Amino acid sequence: MKKIDYVVLSAVVRGHCAAQREVAAQTGYPLGLVSASLQYLIREGYLAEDYFLTQKTIEMFRRNAPRQAVILAAGPGKRMVPINGTPKALMTIGGESLIERLINQLHRTGIYNIAVVVGYEKEKFEYLTGLYNVELIENPGWAQGDSLHSLNCAASLLNNCYVIDGNVWSGESLFSRSEYSSWYAVRSYYDDSSMVRVTREMELVEAEGGNAMCGVAYLCADDAAMVRGNLEKLCADPEYRHACWEQALIGPNGQMAGYANVITGMLVVPVNTYEDLQSFKIKCEKS
């Protein structure tokens, strides 16, 4: 199944679309591509003629159902001056810390097996173990490496797993009780600091500048195996000491694991600087 077919299937399932034009409107694909994809999904037994789910698709959802989540929160937040004594994940917006908002969104989805990778000021996260029963995993090398090495500390947990930057603020939950494929979340607008761009087929490929990255991914078991192999190799290479965790999602052909989950219509943004924090606080106060 191509990634465009996964996206079309998702529109049918989650968007309750019952017509080709509805799928085209929700996905942004041309009607011809949608028609061809729906014909493929019906022909291969993923959808019935009336667009109802088949047993084959139900089994695929069961096989790829989310089991756990890893939140990366080991970094020091060097760009949070003048309040860089507090880890970014513990910054508050609207009276709620970034990491607690993520945990609550995961809980509402039914995900309770949550690990938080910590490092800088790790003792400040200890209250989460009692309040939310999360597991804390220490990255002892947090000062020498970046988030790639933090993810490596939780590599054994990546099967059917959400991976989330601890400094992400999302107006609505990106998480679901059912997933059918791996994905990485991006925005539709351009960001010159991005390392990936979305192709016409809804794939993500390496680029110097591309779609703004959201810092949230879902990894099914098959793709998780590839990511674990990349983590082992990259973390042993000094050249990748300061690489971000998304680097481990890139395959040998320069293509990222999973499809592009292009987020529109909701605010999903990493809080990287003190200016970001103040801006989001103002938006929350106005809403």
C-alpha positions in Angstrom: 0.0 0.0 0.0 1.4 3.4 -0.9 1.3 6.3 1.6 -1.4 8.1 -0.4 -3.6 5.0 0.1 -3.0 5.2 3.9 -4.0 8.8 3.9 -7.2 8.1 1.9 -8.1 5.2 4.1 -7.7 7.4 7.1 -10.0 10.0 5.6 -12.6 7.4 5.1 -12.3 5.9 8.6 -11.8 9.0 10.7 -13.5 11.6 8.6 -16.5 9.3 8.0 -16.3 10.2 4.3 -18.8 8.4 2.1 -18.0 10.0 -1.3 -14.9 10.6 -3.4 -15.4 14.4 -3.3 -15.5 14.3 0.5 -12.2 12.4 0.6 -10.6 14.8 -1.9 -11.7 17.8 0.2 -10.3 16.4 3.4 -7.0 15.2 2.0 -6.4 17.9 -0.6 -5.7 15.3 -3.3 -7.0 15.7 -6.8 -10.2 13.8 -7.4 -8.5 11.5 -9.9 -5.9 10.4 -7.4 -8.6 9.8 -4.8 -10.6 7.7 -7.2 -7.6 5.6 -8.1 -6.7 5.1 -4.5 -10.3 4.1 -3.5 -10.4 1.6 -6.3 -7.1 0.1 -5.1 -8.4 -0.1 -1.5 -11.6 -1.8 -2.6 -9.7 -4.2 -5.0 -7.2 -5.2 -2.3 -9.9 -5.8 0.2 -9.3 -2.9 2.6 -12.7 -1.3 1.9 -16.0 -2.7 0.8 -17.8 -1.2 -2.2 -19.8 1.1 0.1 -16.6 2.2 1.8 -17.3 0.2 5.0 -14.2 -1.4 6.7 -13.4 -4.9 5.9 -12.0 -7.5 8.4 -8.6 -7.0 6.7 -8.5 -3.4 7.7 -9.8 -4.1 11.2 -6.9 -6.6 11.7 -4.5 -4.0 10.4 -5.7 -1.4 13.0 -5.4 -4.0 15.7 -1.9 -4.9 14.7 -0.8 -1.3 14.6 -2.7 0.0 17.6 -0.8 2.4 19.9 0.7 0.8 23.0 2.9 3.4 24.6 4.5 6.8 24.3 8.0 8.3 24.8 8.4 12.0 25.6 11.8 13.5 25.2 12.6 16.0 27.9 16.3 15.8 28.7 17.5 19.0 27.1 18.4 22.2 29.0 16.4 24.8 26.9 19.4 27.0 26.1 17.2 29.5 24.2 14.7 30.1 27.1 16.7 33.0 28.6 15.8 34.6 31.0 14.1 31.5 32.5 16.4 28.8 31.4 16.7 27.3 34.9 13.5 25.4 34.2 13.4 22.5 31.6 11.3 23.4 28.6 8.8 20.6 29.1 7.9 22.1 32.5 7.1 25.6 31.2 3.5 26.5 31.7 0.9 27.9 29.3 -2.6 28.5 30.5 -1.7 27.2 34.0 -0.6 23.8 32.6 2.9 22.6 31.9 3.7 21.4 28.4 4.5 17.9 29.5 1.4 17.5 31.7 -0.8 18.7 28.7 0.8 16.0 26.6 0.3 13.3 29.3 -3.3 14.3 29.8 -3.9 14.1 26.0 -2.4 10.7 25.9 -4.5 9.5 28.8 -7.7 10.7 27.2 -6.7 8.5 24.2 -6.2 5.5 26.4 -2.4 5.6 26.4 -1.1 5.1 30.0 2.3 3.4 29.3 4.4 6.6 29.1 8.1 7.0 29.5 9.8 10.4 29.9 13.5 10.7 29.0 15.1 13.1 31.4 18.5 14.6 32.0 18.8 18.3 32.8 17.2 19.0 36.2 15.9 15.5 36.2 14.7 15.7 39.8 12.1 18.3 38.8 10.3 15.6 36.8 10.0 13.1 39.7 6.6 14.3 40.7 5.2 12.9 37.5 5.8 9.3 38.6 3.4 9.7 41.5 0.9 11.9 39.8 0.7 10.1 36.4 2.6 6.8 37.0 5.0 7.6 34.2 8.5 5.9 33.9 11.5 8.2 34.0 14.5 7.1 31.9 17.7 9.0 32.5 19.9 10.1 29.6 23.2 10.4 31.4 24.9 12.0 28.4 22.3 14.8 28.0 24.9 17.5 28.2 27.1 16.0 25.4 24.4 15.0 23.0 21.0 16.0 21.6 17.6 14.4 21.3 18.9 11.6 19.0 20.7 10.2 22.0 17.7 10.7 24.3 15.6 8.6 21.9 18.3 5.9 21.9 17.8 5.6 25.7 14.2 4.5 25.0 14.9 2.5 21.9 13.4 -0.7 23.3 10.0 1.0 23.7 9.4 2.1 20.2 7.1 -0.6 18.9 3.6 0.9 18.2 4.8 4.0 20.0 4.2 7.8 19.9 7.5 9.8 20.1 7.0 13.4 21.3 9.3 16.3 22.0 8.5 17.5 25.5 8.3 21.1 24.5 5.4 20.6 22.0 2.2 22.5 22.7 -0.9 21.2 20.9 -4.3 22.9 21.0 -5.9 19.5 20.3 -4.7 16.0 20.7 -2.7 14.4 17.9 -3.2 11.0 19.4 -5.7 8.3 18.5 -6.8 4.9 19.8 -6.2 3.5 16.4 -3.3 4.0 14.0 -2.8 2.2 10.7 0.7 3.3 9.7 3.7 5.2 11.0 3.7 9.0 10.5 5.5 12.2 11.3 3.6 15.5 11.9 4.5 18.6 9.9 2.7 21.8 9.0 1.8 23.0 5.5 4.0 26.1 5.7 7.7 26.4 4.9 10.4 26.6 7.6 14.0 27.0 6.5 15.3 25.1 9.5 13.3 22.0 8.6 15.1 18.8 7.4 12.1 17.3 5.5 9.6 18.2 2.9 6.3 16.7 1.8 6.1 15.1 -1.6 3.0 14.9 -3.8 2.6 11.3 -2.6 2.5 12.5 1.0 5.9 11.1 1.7 8.6 12.9 3.7 12.1 13.2 2.2 15.2 14.9 3.4 15.6 18.5 2.4 17.5 21.7 3.5 14.4 23.6 4.4 10.9 22.3 4.0 7.7 21.8 5.9 7.7 23.0 9.5 8.3 20.1 11.8 6.0 19.5 14.8 8.2 17.1 16.9 5.6 14.3 17.0 5.7 10.9 15.4 4.0 7.5 15.5 6.1 4.4 14.9 4.6 1.0 14.0 6.6 -2.1 14.8 8.1 -2.6 11.3 9.4 1.0 11.1 10.5 0.9 14.7 13.0 -1.8 13.8 14.6 0.4 11.2 14.7 3.3 13.6 16.4 1.2 16.3 19.1 0.2 13.8 19.6 3.8 12.8 19.9 4.9 16.4 22.5 2.3 17.2 24.6 3.4 14.1 24.1 7.1 14.4 24.7 7.4 18.1 28.1 5.6 17.6 29.1 8.3 15.1 30.5 11.5 16.7 29.3 13.5 13.7 25.7 13.0 15.0 26.4 14.0 18.5 24.1 17.0 18.2 21.6 15.5 15.8 17.8 15.7 16.5 15.9 12.5 17.0 14.1 12.8 13.7 17.4 11.9 12.0 16.8 8.3 13.1 13.6 8.2 11.1 15.4 8.7 7.8 16.0 5.6 5.7 18.9 4.9 3.4 17.0 6.4 0.4 16.6 9.7 2.2 12.9 9.0 2.9 11.4 9.3 6.3 9.6 6.4 7.9 5.8 6.6 7.6 3.7 9.2 5.8 3.4 12.9 6.3 0.7 13.8 8.8 0.1 17.4 7.6 -1.5 19.3 10.4 -3.9 22.0 9.4 -6.6 23.9 11.3 -5.0 23.5 14.8 -2.1 25.0 16.7 0.7 22.4 17.1 4.1 24.2 17.7 7.3 23.4 19.6 8.1 26.0 22.2 11.8 26.6 21.5 12.4 30.1 22.8 11.3 32.5 25.5 9.5 34.5 22.8 7.6 31.4 21.7 6.4 30.9 25.3 5.2 34.5 25.8 3.5 34.4 22.4 1.5 31.3 23.2 0.6 32.6 26.6 -0.9 35.7 25.0 -2.9 33.5 22.6 -4.2 31.3 25.4 -5.3 34.4 27.4 -7.3 35.7 24.3 -8.9 32.4 23.5 
